[in-house]
Amino acid sequence: MHLIALLIGLIIERLATRFFHWRRMYWLDRIIDVGFRRAGQLVSWPATILVMIIIILLALPIFIIVYSLGDTLRGFTYLILSVIILFFSIGPKDIGEEVDEYCKALKTEDEKQIKIAVKAIIEDEVPTDSHERIVRVEEAICVQANNRLFTVVFWFVFMGAFAGSIGPLAAWTYRVTDLVRRRAVIIMALEEESGGDMARIRNAVEFLHGLIVWVPARLTALGYATAGHADNAIAAFRAPMEDRNATISEHSEHLLARVGIAALSLQDNSNESINERGIRGAMAANKLVFRLLFIWAVIIAMLTLYGFTR
């Protein structure tokens, strides 16, 4: 049942592009902002506890639904609930659609649209150097695929295998954790005057996010080695971390970026322009993600066949 729900959810996620705006859930930002303001007033409380309360409150509606349905959450009922929750948990933005927009901008050589497309993918300041910008986009695709897709799939299948109906709740809990993290980063960028109070909240949510992502990030990195250039990717996976002071979340992102680029193993071509190189790299990274998604689907199908998941 998990496999069927997952496949239907992924198919809908691929096809229902006109409904993508539904799952961006901007209204949740207002709730998260209220939580941040309340957390800022409770300076004596540990920031990690405050962030956990925000996440629990956001996940509470799904918990109530799962708990209320109880033993009836089986068969078709479970399938429908899982598909709906997966649709809203994956994302919130579609990485393939963003890659297409980026490639279209490169083809038209519209610098303004290129910057907009790059910023949407890397979710950070756009580098001024064209070659650095290309590499950052390729790295970000590998990182964002884990944040938006593979971690959701991992927790849905993993928790579903051990606790049945908890799978959809686990997927949604990860999604709200990621939404809280993204919101904290945005607020820190827009409101530098917010100072240490907001910084401690952001550090706390990034710590929790890093814990949740740690295992799936390493599985995804190993998957990139399987789906791409294995020798280079394994060497990159084994390479020591350069920044010893990086957070848990940053370690995972650096690992995914490093292994993803190594798995692509792209060589510069003197006959192509910088924009053509950017298109080739982005498309190659996107294909790497989809090859890995297919591999995960096969593995999950085998686990289901042999009774490891229900």
ABEGO torsion letter per residue (X at the ends): XAAAAAAAAAAAAAABAAAAAAAAGAAAAAAAAAAAAAAAABAABBAAAAAAAAAAAAAAAAAAAAAAAEAABBEAAAAAAAAAAAAAABOABBAAAAAAAAAAAAAAGBAAAAAAAAAAAAGBBBBABAAAAAAAAAAAAAAAAAAAAAAAAAAAAAAAAAAEAAAAAAAAAAAAAAAAAAAAAAAAAABAAAEAAAAAAAAAAAAAAAAAAAAAAAAAAAAAAAABBAAAAAAAAABBBABAABBAAAAAAAAAAAAAAAAAGBBBBAABBAAAAAAAAAAAAAAAAAAAAAAAAAAAAAAAAAGABX
